[in-house]
């Protein structure tokens, strides 16, 4: 008999015991039951968690709206809001909350410049120092050329002696981020030597030290009002209109502003040789367009009353009426009266803004 | 009737079978003839004895014995045998190019930054409060995910190679998923401390930081399986897709990019990229064709932990050296943190030197494992250990010289070239005002690269404890140097910490790697 020893393709039988494992059985030969189902379950888990990750991230990154929500009276709903930014500054706001909407900066050294929102308004100030120093709050968000910019600005009533103090409200091109240009339109309350004046100007500069060109100024007097409601509208190119209260103090469409939109608002203070503070209240930015009311009866008379001012319109065939509120009153709270035939509806405490589209519900 | 009996001598087939039994007694399932040769030589099979068995030498004997293995070892699928005796070429430009693919997410991120001024979690338009929150979250994400990614990288490829879907799922759960959960928890703690205890930052940026930490960690961890599977094309598609969205967004934002809108969408894009990575990993990259009989014993959790701990600790310390200088530059030594733009920008630019070094590291490591060592094993026998060690030492020194040359070129390119690009790219505008800082950071990252290079080669030699010693030495040096330089201000302090930490890391790692290569032996192969 010839026994040929050669490799065989057939696998050798597996040993029956596995002494090294101590378990006496070959788990390698045992199928893992449900392995496929478990793997599929794991994949489904991962997919669900991945979707959850996106949802969680989206929720956590929701940034606070720059304008507060406006409750509407019964029967009116807000279809489109024309209010872009709004800070009433009529209640204390924590500094860290304030910084969700504003950034603080300036030429003043750390510790000299400060900003704080109290029930009395947003105070932007510089503590006593030598030379010129300024501090400002700038809106993080920007808005375009079709907007109206408004705030009630106040300077201290106390005389500043030989020093100089200035409260400033500026509408500046936001393209500074890319171009370094610091071109802006400005309204300032300037005080020195016991007298004060309100000025309107435009400024041009690159990175720092803009030169201001005064376009209008009130007489330098001791009894100049310390507080004014300032409203600015500009396209950043040729046009600039400024209202103090309801009075249009300056308008021109022949300027060379070189301040391309969008714009940011600067709420600012400047002081030379003294501590000084500017106070701002009722800051808002809204669309310059009229308030549009939809869903009114055809031919109905609509009137919006805000204090002593009333604007009115007649609803057209589609039931649409446009209420042309003046720019200095583009944001406010009033009463909307809708009269059709003998029936009159009143919508009181209507928080409106220029550019709003309001929908009246069917009576 | 006649009976022919086989010749009972070592020169016949019986001798081969005896040798096969001998091999199986020491190694139940040798992977290839090389391993057989190592066992045979260890058991006293010299070249003369191999000739007595009718072969030309030990390697041929090993080949013939290996052919008999199916008779004696358990049936299992064997990998392709390695061609013995071949002398591989050193790593070349093609290997270097493949190595560059490892840095592709980073390169895409840098390109996006240069093109659009923004990247996945950084931009040149961020507000201080946003920058503080996001950079802190990024630091936490890097520190916490680092150990888990290292551990996953080490073990997952092993189980993928074995075709054990169950273990792939298990290792993913215990490294990647646990890592994401740990990072989420760390970011939540950071959020609570900053927002509720210290009242730092703003409410929205605190939430943003939490989201950024989770999204960045999810993306880093999500990309781990792409590296393990070398799915660079798919990874490139995802990263380039995210970058394209960002560039499109910025280019359509007009002259003003609202920093809040930008960061919100940056983080959301990162989260979507991370989600895509995770889903692709689960349904595709980590899907293995499981062999019906389970091919191996499943280790216990504690055994798994012991196996991955050195790699995890290495990852933690390594990312500490990378991240800590950023935190120190923000005033960590003084107990505060505020984003330091000059340091972030210069160190971010200097970090570019690592692109070439990492590519070379990957090229050398993969070449060593897949071609060089098998080539040596096919060429040398255990008895030729001195010649073998001489060859290994020459290889190590040669690769170190290549790395040094690459470091000099990269370093000079960054120190000399980056400031000149300042006029072209807005994001690099301020580089010219910090040449000293740029040089210091460049030196720091070059040293860090030398440390990474040495440690990766040590990992390739299955010597994880030595990199651990090196990287933790670097950490200690970083802390000491940072504290010692504290009076000079946060920026100097951070640069000193980076250079000292990376320097000690590099010195210890290179020394230990040199020793490891000088004492390399052929039993190495059994550790694979």
Interface residues (C-beta under 8 A of the other chain):
Chain A: X1 X2 X3 X5 X6 X7 X8 X9 X11 X12 X14 X15 X21 X27 X28 X29 X30 X31 X32 X35 X36 X38 X39 X42 X43 X46 X47 X49 X50 X51 X53 X54 X56 X57 X58 X60 X61 X62 X63 X64 X96 X97 X99 X100 X103 X140 X141 X142 X173 X174 X175 X177 X178 X179 X260 X262 X264
Chain B: X3 X4 X6 X13 X14 X17 X67 X68 X70 X71 X72 X73 X74 X75 X125 X127 X128 X129 X165 X166 X169 X172 X173 X199 X200 X201 X202 X203 X204 X205 X207 X208 X210 X211 X214 X215 X218 X254 X255 X256 X257 X258 X259 X260 X261 X263 X264 X267 X268 X271 X272 X274 X275 X276 X278 X279 X281 X282 X283 X287 X290 X292 X293 X294 X295 X296 X297 X426
